[in-house]
Amino acid sequence: MTKPLALIKEHASNPKLWVVIGVTVAGIVVLAETRRRRRKAMLMNREDFGAFVERFQILPFPQPPPPAAKQSLSGLTFAIKDIFDVKGYVTGFGNPDWRRTHDVAEKMGMVVTALLKNGATCVGKTVMDELGMGITGENMHYGTPINPQMPSFVPGGSSSGSAVAVAAELVDFAVGTDTIGCIRIPAAFCGIFGFRPSHGTVSMIGTIPNSQSLDTIGWLARDPSVLHRVGYALLQLNNVETRRARRLIFADDLFQLSKVPKHKSEYVISKAIGNLSGYQPPKHINLDQYIASNVPSLKGFRGESTNLENGTSTLKALSSVMVSLQRCEFKTNHEEWVKSVKPKLAPDVSNHVVAAINTKQENVKTLYKIRTETQACVQSLLKDDGMLVIPTVADPPFRLNAKKGYPAEAHDRALIPSSIASMSACCQVTVPLGKHDGCPISVSFISYHGADKFLLDTVLDMYTSLQEQVEIVSNSAPLPYTNGNMDASELLKEKGNAAFKGKQWNKAANYYTEAIKLNGKNATYYCNRAAAYLELGWFDILTGF
């Protein structure tokens, strides 16, 4: 026994000893909390949340004279990822060695020109993961942008600064690129909207390539109407309204992979569309099994996917193919520069880059074949009216500056949902749905290649109803038992039980009724509702007496 423990044992009956111990422990707790709050305040006070590499102002093109209508983005400000060319500035690609070894851009990137022509003002370039080879948003050279929603956690990447600039209300919207989730993951972690358009629909001219088969321009916004306006400008869409039914398909296996309870995601969406016209009753699918049956070339890659929960081995294989394809094309684009310059890179980025440079390209044809099969597979599922509903990410954001780094499994899980749109060339929108345990909740809607207008219009159509359902769920009494994998009808039953125990008979009856609507074959729901009606004295209504 150590000397301090021996002294405590010897004087254990002395009350003064316990007072001293209590005061000491309280002091330690107070000191730790004070340090935590100071660190949080220091982070939040950092200029511009660390979102920008450089600030400048580029005014929009002149407005057309009356009676012509105002430009569609007039009055809005935006920031751009440090991957787009701006005339007179060096495009830094998130790395000082890249900036040092490249000249200033002689022309403006096409996407920047399009936004300026539509009336928006550009206010600067934002931080990104080095060379676009990361999903955390950290950058050891320029600093990691601070996630306004969760300052002690990563903002997500690689378009981290763009997401933070929007979430911190520094700009109205921002643009970045999305290869393997680089718009969607930071949008989810920062609690904002993100849009990855159909592959090839927005020009990449004046943008540094990472992996041309996967690269897209993407944009982020806090407001769905701004997301909609930017999309219409960049995709050159018209305002002609085309009415058609919308068919939502929930990927049940991916929602099981998520740590967010279903009543805060699936149930919210189901209730929201139930209040709107033009939506068919939602369908459900095991996406892993569907892709396994319809993408035969993936079979040879499934053996590499082990120890993954909830039966998502095929989706894990798809995400590994996505990463392999990115590495092959990154090598083609940048191997010469990496070998000649030998840039200073963060350890995790260096690992990704080394893996890309050492990639063997003999199976690249198979990778492209899988991509083609995946596109046909998802097109067959969605047709011209379907939207696949998935959680944007499987897990909450990683903690900032994790001493042991990020587990490989967590990295793999983060890429599984992103691989579907990236490998099928589809469009995807990321939508915030409140919070769970202090973390932003994010779901995504994926539609077929070329359905960008359909997807943008749908989000605008349903978002008010989504907000209403999020508010209802947020204000509901906490359940006595919650499980992320619990069926929505069971969650409603549990809510009814909690209300029943609290003698809120009317509320209990309403919860049981909602459960019956979702699952009318469960006799327990009817029995419980009858019990609630009995307490209310309404048994005569049920029996017809």
C-alpha positions in Angstrom: 0.0 0.0 0.0 1.4 3.5 -0.9 2.1 6.0 1.8 -0.8 8.4 0.9 -3.3 5.5 0.9 -1.9 4.3 4.3 -2.3 7.8 5.8 -5.9 8.0 4.5 -6.7 4.5 6.0 -5.2 5.5 9.3 -7.2 8.7 9.6 -10.3 7.6 7.7 -12.5 8.3 10.8 -11.4 12.0 10.9 -14.1 14.2 9.2 -11.6 16.9 8.5 -9.7 14.6 6.3 -12.7 14.1 4.1 -13.4 17.8 4.0 -9.8 18.4 2.7 -10.2 15.6 0.1 -13.6 17.0 -1.0 -12.2 20.5 -1.4 -9.2 19.2 -3.3 -11.4 17.2 -5.8 -13.7 20.1 -6.2 -10.8 22.4 -7.0 -9.5 20.0 -9.6 -12.9 19.8 -11.3 -13.3 23.6 -11.3 -9.8 24.1 -12.7 -10.4 21.6 -15.5 -13.7 23.2 -16.3 -12.2 26.7 -16.3 -9.4 25.5 -18.7 -12.0 23.9 -21.0 -14.1 27.1 -21.1 -11.0 29.3 -21.7 -9.9 27.0 -24.6 -13.4 27.1 -26.1 -13.5 30.9 -25.8 -10.1 31.2 -27.4 -11.1 29.0 -30.3 -14.4 30.8 -30.9 -12.6 34.2 -30.8 -10.1 33.2 -33.4 -10.5 35.5 -36.4 -13.0 34.3 -38.9 -13.1 30.9 -37.2 -9.9 30.1 -39.1 -12.0 29.5 -42.2 -9.9 31.6 -44.7 -6.5 31.2 -46.3 -6.8 34.8 -47.7 -9.4 37.5 -47.8 -10.2 39.7 -50.8 -13.3 41.1 -52.5 -14.3 40.5 -56.1 -17.4 42.4 -57.1 -20.0 40.9 -59.3 -20.5 41.7 -63.0 -22.6 44.9 -63.5 -26.3 44.5 -63.0 -28.5 44.7 -66.2 -30.3 48.0 -66.5 -34.1 48.2 -65.8 -36.6 46.8 -66.7 -34.5 43.6 -66.7 -34.8 41.5 -63.5 -32.0 41.5 -60.9 -29.4 38.8 -61.2 -30.4 35.7 -59.3 -27.6 35.9 -56.7 -27.5 39.7 -56.3 -26.6 40.8 -52.7 -25.2 37.4 -51.7 -21.6 36.8 -50.6 -19.6 33.6 -51.1 -16.2 32.0 -50.4 -14.3 29.5 -52.5 -12.1 26.6 -51.6 -8.4 27.1 -52.2 -8.7 24.8 -55.2 -10.3 27.2 -57.7 -8.3 29.6 -59.9 -8.8 33.4 -59.2 -7.0 35.6 -61.7 -4.0 37.2 -60.1 -3.8 34.8 -57.1 -1.9 31.5 -56.6 -4.2 28.5 -56.2 -2.7 26.9 -53.0 -4.4 23.4 -53.0 -4.1 23.5 -49.2 -0.3 23.2 -49.1 2.4 25.9 -48.9 4.8 23.8 -51.1 2.2 23.7 -53.8 1.7 27.4 -53.5 5.4 28.0 -53.7 5.9 26.0 -56.8 3.0 27.4 -58.9 2.4 30.7 -60.6 -0.5 33.0 -60.2 -3.6 32.1 -62.2 -4.0 33.9 -65.5 -7.8 33.2 -65.7 -10.8 32.9 -63.5 -12.2 29.5 -62.8 -15.4 28.8 -64.6 -17.5 28.3 -61.4 -16.2 31.6 -59.9 -17.1 33.4 -63.2 -20.6 31.9 -63.2 -21.3 33.1 -59.7 -20.0 36.6 -60.3 -22.1 36.8 -63.5 -25.1 36.0 -61.4 -24.6 38.8 -59.0 -22.7 37.3 -56.0 -19.6 38.8 -54.4 -16.5 36.7 -53.7 -14.8 37.5 -50.4 -11.9 35.0 -50.1 -10.4 31.6 -50.3 -10.9 29.0 -47.6 -8.8 26.3 -45.9 -9.0 22.7 -47.1 -7.3 19.4 -46.4 -3.9 19.3 -48.1 -4.2 18.3 -51.8 -7.8 17.3 -51.1 -6.6 14.1 -49.4 -8.6 14.0 -46.2 -12.1 14.1 -44.7 -11.4 15.6 -41.3 -10.8 19.2 -42.4 -7.6 19.6 -40.4 -4.6 21.5 -41.9 -1.3 21.7 -40.0 0.0 24.6 -42.1 -3.0 27.1 -42.1 -4.7 25.8 -39.0 -7.9 23.8 -38.8 -11.2 25.8 -39.2 -13.3 25.8 -36.1 -16.5 24.0 -36.2 -19.1 26.5 -34.9 -21.4 23.7 -33.8 -18.8 21.7 -31.9 -15.5 23.7 -31.4 -13.7 20.8 -29.9 -14.4 18.5 -32.9 -13.3 18.5 -36.5 -15.3 20.4 -39.1 -15.0 17.7 -41.8 -13.3 17.9 -45.1 -11.8 18.4 -47.5 -14.0 21.5 -48.0 -13.6 22.4 -44.3 -13.1 26.2 -44.5 -16.0 26.6 -46.9 -18.4 24.7 -44.5 -17.2 26.7 -41.5 -17.5 30.1 -43.3 -21.2 29.2 -44.0 -21.9 27.7 -40.6 -20.3 30.7 -38.8 -22.5 33.1 -41.0 -19.4 34.7 -42.5 -20.8 34.3 -46.0 -24.2 33.4 -47.5 -22.9 30.4 -49.3 -19.6 28.7 -50.3 -18.3 26.5 -53.0 -15.9 23.6 -52.8 -15.3 20.3 -54.5 -16.6 16.8 -53.6 -14.6 13.7 -54.6 -15.3 11.1 -51.8 -17.5 13.2 -49.6 -15.6 16.5 -49.4 -18.8 18.7 -49.4 -21.2 16.2 -47.8 -19.2 15.3 -44.7 -18.3 18.9 -43.6 -22.0 19.9 -44.3 -23.1 17.1 -41.9 -20.5 17.9 -39.2 -21.3 21.6 -39.3 -25.1 21.3 -39.5 -25.7 23.0 -42.8 -26.9 22.1 -46.3 -24.6 20.7 -48.9 -25.1 19.8 -52.5 -23.1 17.4 -54.7 -24.4 17.7 -58.3 -24.5 15.0 -60.9 -21.0 14.3 -62.1 -20.0 16.4 -65.0 -22.9 18.9 -64.8 -20.8 21.9 -63.5 -17.6 22.8 -65.3 -14.3 21.9 -63.6 -12.2 24.2 -65.8 -10.0 26.3 -63.5 -10.2 23.8 -60.7 -7.2 21.6 -59.6 -8.2 18.0 -60.3 -8.0 15.3 -57.6 -9.7 12.4 -59.3 -11.6 13.3 -62.5 -14.0 10.3 -62.4 -15.2 11.4 -59.0 -14.6 15.1 -58.8 -17.6 17.5 -58.8 -18.1 21.1 -57.8 -20.3 21.4 -54.7 -21.9 24.2 -52.7 -23.0 24.8 -49.1 -25.6 27.1 -47.5 -27.5 27.6 -44.3 -30.8 28.3 -46.0 -32.4 25.9 -48.5 -33.6 28.8 -50.7 -30.0 30.0 -51.1 -28.9 26.4 -51.9 -31.7 26.3 -54.5 -30.7 29.7 -56.1 -27.0 28.8 -56.3 -27.9 25.4 -57.9 -30.2 27.1 -60.5 -27.4 29.5 -61.3 -24.6 27.0 -61.6 -26.6 24.3 -63.4 -28.4 26.9 -65.6 -31.8 25.6 -64.7 -35.1 27.2 -65.7 -38.0 28.0 -63.3 -40.6 26.0 -65.3 -42.4 23.8 -62.7 -42.7 20.2 -63.6 -45.0 18.3 -61.2 -44.4 14.6 -60.7 -44.8 12.2 -57.8 -41.9 11.7 -55.5 -40.9 8.2 -54.3 -38.7 8.0 -51.2 -36.7 4.8 -50.5 -35.1 4.4 -47.1 -31.8 2.4 -47.0 -32.6 0.5 -43.8 -29.1 -1.0 -43.4 -27.4 2.4 -43.5 -29.8 3.8 -40.9 -28.9 0.8 -38.7 -25.2 1.8 -39.2 -26.0 5.3 -38.0 -25.9 6.1 -34.2 -28.8 8.5 -34.5 -32.1 7.1 -33.2 -34.6 6.5 -36.0 -37.3 8.7 -34.5 -34.9 11.6 -35.1 -34.2 10.8 -38.7 -36.4 8.3 -40.6 -39.6 9.0 -38.6 -39.1 12.8 -39.0 -38.9 12.4 -42.8 -41.9 10.0 -43.0 -44.1 12.3 -40.9 -43.0 15.4 -43.0 -43.9 13.9 -46.3 -47.2 12.5 -44.9 -48.3 16.2 -44.5 -47.5 17.0 -48.1 -49.1 16.2 -51.4 -47.3 14.5 -54.3 -45.3 12.0 -52.2 -45.9 8.2 -52.4 -45.7 6.2 -49.2 -42.0 5.5 -48.5 -40.4 2.2 -49.4 -37.6 0.4 -47.6 -34.6 -1.5 -49.0 -31.5 -3.3 -47.9 -29.1 -1.4 -50.1 -26.1 -3.7 -49.4 -28.0 -6.7 -50.7 -29.4 -4.7 -53.7 -25.9 -3.6 -54.8 -24.4 -7.0 -54.2 -27.0 -8.5 -56.6 -26.6 -5.8 -59.2 -22.9 -4.9 -59.3 -21.3 -8.3 -60.1 -17.8 -6.9 -60.5 -17.7 -6.0 -56.8 -17.6 -9.6 -55.9 -13.8 -9.8 -56.0 -13.5 -6.9 -53.6 -15.8 -8.1 -50.9 -13.1 -10.3 -49.4 -11.2 -7.2 -48.3 -14.2 -6.0 -46.2 -14.2 -7.7 -42.8 -15.3 -7.0 -39.3 -17.9 -4.5 -40.3 -21.2 -4.4 -38.5 -24.8 -4.5 -39.7 -24.1 -6.4 -42.9 -22.6 -3.7 -45.0 -19.7 -5.6 -46.5 -20.7 -4.8 -50.1 -21.0 -1.1 -49.4 -17.6 -1.3 -47.6 -16.2 -2.9 -50.7 -17.8 -0.1 -52.9 -16.2 2.5 -50.7 -12.8 0.8 -51.0 -13.1 0.8 -54.8 -13.9 4.5 -54.6 -10.7 5.2 -52.6 -8.7 3.0 -55.0 -10.1 4.9 -58.0 -9.2 8.2 -56.3 -5.7 7.0 -55.7 -5.1 5.8 -59.2 -6.2 9.1 -60.7 -4.4 11.2 -58.1 -1.3 9.4 -59.0 -1.8 10.1 -62.7 -2.4 13.8 -62.0 0.2 14.6 -59.3 2.9 11.8 -59.1 5.5 13.9 -60.9 5.0 16.9 -58.6 5.0 14.9 -55.4 8.3 13.1 -56.3 10.1 16.2 -57.5 9.0 18.6 -54.8 8.7 16.2 -51.8 6.2 18.4 -50.1 5.9 18.7 -46.3 2.6 17.0 -45.4 0.7 16.2 -42.3 1.2 12.5 -41.3 -2.3 11.3 -42.2 -2.2 13.2 -45.5 1.3 11.8 -46.2 0.0 8.3 -45.7 -2.8 8.9 -48.2 -0.5 10.4 -50.7 2.1 7.7 -50.4 -0.6 5.0 -50.8 -1.8 6.8 -54.0 1.7 7.1 -55.4 2.4 3.4 -54.7 -0.9 2.3 -56.2 -0.6 -0.4 -58.9 -2.9 0.4 -61.8 -3.3 -3.0 -63.4 -6.9 -3.3 -62.1 -8.0 0.2 -63.0 -10.3 -1.1 -65.8 -12.2 -3.2 -63.2 -12.6 0.0 -61.1 -14.1 1.8 -64.0 -16.4 -1.2 -64.7 -17.7 -1.2 -61.2 -18.4 2.5 -61.4 -20.4 1.9 -64.6 -22.3 -1.0 -63.1 -23.1 1.0 -60.0 -24.5 3.9 -62.0 -26.8 1.5 -63.9 -27.8 -0.2 -60.7 -28.8 3.0 -58.9 -30.5 4.4 -62.0 -32.6 1.2 -62.2 -33.6 1.6 -58.5 -34.5 5.3 -58.6 -35.9 5.6 -62.2 -37.2 9.1 -62.8 -39.2 9.7 -59.6 -37.1 8.1 -56.8 -34.9 9.4 -54.1 -32.7 7.2 -51.9 -32.7 8.4 -48.2 -29.6 7.7 -46.2 -27.8 9.1 -43.2 -25.1 11.5 -44.5 -22.5 10.1 -42.0 -22.5 7.0 -39.8 -20.8 8.7 -36.8 -20.5 12.1 -35.0 -17.5 14.3 -35.8 -14.1 13.1 -34.6 -12.5 14.9 -31.7 -10.0 17.7 -32.7 -6.3 16.8 -32.5 -6.9 13.2 -31.4 -3.6 12.1 -29.9 -3.9 8.6 -31.2 -5.2 9.7 -34.6 -8.5 8.4 -36.0 -9.2 4.7 -36.1 -9.2 3.2 -39.6 -12.6 1.7 -38.9 -14.1 5.2 -38.2 -12.5 6.5 -41.4 -14.0 3.5 -43.4 -17.5 4.0 -41.8 -17.4 7.7 -42.8 -16.9 6.8 -46.4 -19.6 4.1 -46.8 -22.6 6.5 -47.2 -20.5 8.8 -49.4 -19.5 6.1 -51.9 -23.1 5.7 -53.3 -23.3 9.0 -55.1 -19.6 9.2 -55.9 -19.6 5.8 -57.6 -23.0 6.2 -59.3 -22.4 9.8 -60.5 -25.7 10.7 -58.9 -26.7 14.0 -57.3 -27.0 14.2 -53.5 -28.3 16.8 -51.1 -27.3 16.9 -47.4 -30.0 18.2 -45.1 -29.6 19.2 -41.4 -32.3 17.7 -39.0 -31.5 19.3 -35.6 -29.2 17.6 -33.0 -28.8 14.4 -31.0 -26.6 14.4 -27.9 -25.3 17.8 -29.0 -24.2 16.6 -32.4 -25.8 17.8 -35.7 -28.1 15.2 -37.4 -27.8 15.0 -41.1 -29.7 13.0 -43.7 -29.2 12.9 -47.4 -31.4 12.4 -50.5 -29.8 10.9 -53.6 -31.5 11.1 -57.0 -30.5 9.8 -60.4 -27.9 11.4 -62.6 -29.3 14.5 -64.2 -32.1 14.9 -61.6 -30.5 18.0 -59.9 -33.5 20.3 -60.5 -35.8 17.6 -59.1 -33.7 17.2 -56.0 -33.3 20.9 -55.4 -37.0 21.5 -55.8 -37.9 18.6 -53.5 -35.7 20.0 -50.6 -37.3 23.4 -51.0 -40.8 21.8 -51.0 -40.4 19.6 -47.9 -38.0 21.6 -45.7 -40.7 23.6 -43.8 -42.5 20.4 -42.9 -39.2 18.8 -41.9 -38.5 21.7 -39.6 -41.9 21.3 -38.0 -41.3 17.6 -37.3 -37.8 18.3 -35.9 -39.3 20.8 -33.5 -41.9 18.3 -32.4 -39.3 15.6 -31.8 -37.0 18.0 -30.0 -39.7 19.2 -27.6 -41.0 15.7 -26.9 -40.3 14.1 -23.5 -37.2 11.9 -23.5 -38.0 8.2 -23.9 -37.3 5.8 -21.0 -35.4 3.6 -23.5 -34.0 4.5 -26.9 -32.1 2.4 -29.3 -30.8 3.7 -32.7 -32.0 0.4 -34.3 -35.5 0.5 -32.8 -38.4 0.6 -35.3 -40.2 3.9 -35.5 -43.5 2.3 -34.4 -41.8 0.8 -31.3 -40.4 4.2 -30.4 -43.9 5.7 -30.6 -45.2 2.9 -28.4 -42.5 3.7 -25.9 -43.5 7.3 -26.0 -47.1 6.3 -25.4 -46.0 4.1 -22.5 -44.1 7.1 -20.9 -47.1 9.3 -21.4 -49.4 6.7 -19.9 -47.2 6.3 -16.8 -47.4 10.1 -16.5 -51.2 9.9 -16.6 -51.2 11.9 -19.9 -53.9 9.7 -21.3 -54.8 11.8 -24.4 -51.1 12.1 -25.4 -50.6 8.4 -24.9 -53.6 7.5 -27.1 -52.2 9.8 -29.8 -48.8 8.1 -29.7 -50.4 4.6 -29.9 -52.5 5.8 -32.9 -49.4 7.0 -34.7 -47.7 3.6 -34.0 -50.8 1.8 -35.5 -50.5 3.9 -38.6 -47.0 2.7 -39.1 -47.7 -0.9 -38.1 -51.3 -1.9 -38.0 -50.6 -5.6 -37.4 -49.3 -5.2 -33.8 -52.0 -6.1 -31.4 -50.1 -4.5 -28.5 -50.6 -1.0 -29.9 -54.4 -1.5 -30.1 -54.5 -2.9 -26.5 -52.5 0.0 -25.2 -54.6 2.6 -27.0 -57.7 0.9 -25.6 -56.3 1.2 -22.1 -55.6 4.9 -22.6 -59.2 5.4 -23.9 -60.5 3.6 -20.9 -58.7 5.9 -18.6 -60.2 8.8 -20.5 -63.6 7.3 -20.1 -64.0 6.9 -23.9 -64.6 3.2 -24.0 -68.1 3.8 -25.1 -66.8 5.5 -28.2 -64.7 2.5 -29.1 -67.4 -0.1 -28.5 -70.2 2.0 -30.1 -72.4 2.0 -27.0 
